[in-house]
Amino acid sequence: MAAPTATYADSVLLHKNKLVFYLVTMGTTYSSGGHTLDVSTYIPTAVRGAFPISDLAGYRIEYVRASAGAPATGKLKAYYQSSNVLGALTQVSDSKDLSAVQFYLCVMGY
């Protein structure tokens, strides 16, 4: 499974926390449990939360915080609208190539 890559874009220090912005490129083979994303280089202790700033190609991305906010084991899950009607989103299926999907991710932690 080719994991997503997160390239450091910028950061802002807010009192004891840091906001770090990454340009994320999703991997070539999606796993339905989500892709692990390691942000420990710039957020070494714990992630408080994260959210995508932009989504491309019709996908919605969710950052799932790891236990105790571990920065090396958070996950990115990808969803799409399965039909033209409003309703629940469907998680992307196993082995889907999402390498064309890039977005900015804002991560808050310390």
VMD Tcl script that draws the C-alpha trace (Angstrom):
set ca {
  {0.00 0.00 0.00}
  {1.50 3.33 -1.01}
  {0.82 5.67 1.89}
  {-0.09 9.33 1.51}
  {2.67 11.89 1.70}
  {2.48 15.06 3.78}
  {4.75 17.91 2.76}
  {5.27 20.67 5.30}
  {3.80 23.95 4.07}
  {3.79 26.35 7.05}
  {3.17 26.60 10.78}
  {1.90 29.05 13.38}
  {2.64 28.96 17.11}
  {-0.43 29.58 19.31}
  {0.50 29.80 22.98}
  {1.39 26.15 23.82}
  {-0.01 24.69 20.61}
  {1.10 24.74 17.02}
  {-0.94 24.80 13.81}
  {0.91 23.00 11.05}
  {-0.24 23.07 7.44}
  {0.60 20.16 5.15}
  {0.05 19.57 1.47}
  {-1.15 15.95 1.42}
  {-1.14 13.66 -1.59}
  {-3.18 10.50 -1.04}
  {-1.67 7.09 -1.82}
  {-2.01 4.82 -4.81}
  {-3.81 1.97 -3.02}
  {-6.43 3.06 -0.48}
  {-7.15 0.84 2.51}
  {-10.77 0.94 3.70}
  {-9.59 1.38 7.29}
  {-7.87 4.58 6.22}
  {-4.28 5.57 5.50}
  {-1.93 6.18 8.43}
  {-0.42 9.67 8.34}
  {2.69 10.44 10.40}
  {2.88 14.12 11.42}
  {5.34 13.59 14.29}
  {8.15 15.58 12.66}
  {6.44 18.92 13.42}
  {3.92 17.78 16.07}
  {6.10 15.50 18.25}
  {3.89 14.97 21.32}
  {0.17 14.89 20.53}
  {-2.39 15.89 17.92}
  {-5.41 17.72 19.31}
  {-7.26 17.62 15.99}
  {-6.95 18.10 12.26}
  {-9.14 19.10 9.36}
  {-8.74 19.42 5.60}
  {-8.79 22.95 4.24}
  {-9.57 21.88 0.69}
  {-10.75 18.71 -1.03}
  {-10.31 17.79 -4.67}
  {-11.97 15.42 -7.10}
  {-15.23 15.16 -5.16}
  {-13.81 13.34 -2.12}
  {-14.26 14.28 1.52}
  {-11.34 13.57 3.80}
  {-11.59 12.87 7.55}
  {-8.64 12.86 9.94}
  {-9.15 10.23 12.66}
  {-7.14 11.08 15.75}
  {-5.10 8.20 17.17}
  {-5.34 7.03 20.78}
  {-4.02 9.75 23.12}
  {-3.37 11.88 20.03}
  {-0.31 9.89 18.96}
  {1.07 11.95 16.04}
  {2.57 9.02 14.12}
  {-0.60 6.91 13.87}
  {-3.53 9.17 12.98}
  {-5.52 8.09 9.92}
  {-6.95 9.74 6.84}
  {-10.26 8.31 5.64}
  {-11.73 9.17 2.25}
  {-15.44 9.31 1.43}
  {-17.57 10.13 -1.61}
  {-21.23 10.73 -2.39}
  {-22.47 7.41 -3.78}
  {-25.34 8.90 -5.79}
  {-26.70 12.22 -6.98}
  {-29.08 12.49 -4.03}
  {-28.25 13.86 -0.62}
  {-27.46 11.26 2.00}
  {-24.72 9.49 3.83}
  {-21.23 9.41 2.39}
  {-19.65 6.10 1.39}
  {-16.07 5.23 2.31}
  {-13.78 4.66 -0.67}
  {-13.28 0.97 -1.43}
  {-10.06 -1.00 -0.93}
  {-7.33 -0.60 -3.54}
  {-8.74 2.61 -5.06}
  {-5.99 4.81 -6.51}
  {-6.33 8.26 -4.89}
  {-2.90 9.55 -5.90}
  {-4.51 12.38 -7.90}
  {-6.18 13.73 -4.73}
  {-4.22 16.55 -3.07}
  {-5.40 18.88 -0.31}
  {-4.14 21.05 2.52}
  {-4.49 19.63 6.02}
  {-4.36 21.81 9.14}
  {-3.11 19.90 12.20}
  {-3.23 21.34 15.74}
  {-1.01 19.83 18.40}
  {2.06 20.21 20.53}
}
mol new
graphics top color blue
foreach p $ca { graphics top sphere $p radius 0.5 }
foreach p [lrange $ca 0 end-1] q [lrange $ca 1 end] { graphics top cylinder $p $q radius 0.2 }
display resetview
